[in-house]
Amino acid sequence: MGSSFEDLEVWKKSCRLAVTIYKLLRDCRDYGIKDQMLRSSISIPSNIAEGSERNSIPDFQRFLNIANGSAAELRTQVYISREVEILSKNDSKKIIQELKSISKMIQALKNSMGKTVNR
């Protein structure tokens, strides 16, 4: 696999997004949705990192699938948070765009490794 996960742009971008989520929800008193969103946001870069360090393309691809699932989970939570006015329309729009971009990057990374994983 070559370089370290810290060199992956998708890992960097997803870490920045997790920090953004933390900052936006810092004063949120709805601890249920806050906890879910923080867990989802942390799961994205964490699974990218863990998969990268497995030294196995099929394992890495499996962890990328998990990271992508967490991105979809967080997108859903952002939509709900917008509707119940935990997040502003503007913040939620930016986060959703960022998550869609991260998902595309994850898929591209997975595709670049070939089709060696069982789905």
Helices and strands as residue ranges (DSSP letters): G 5-7, H 9-24, H 31-52, H 57-83, H 89-112
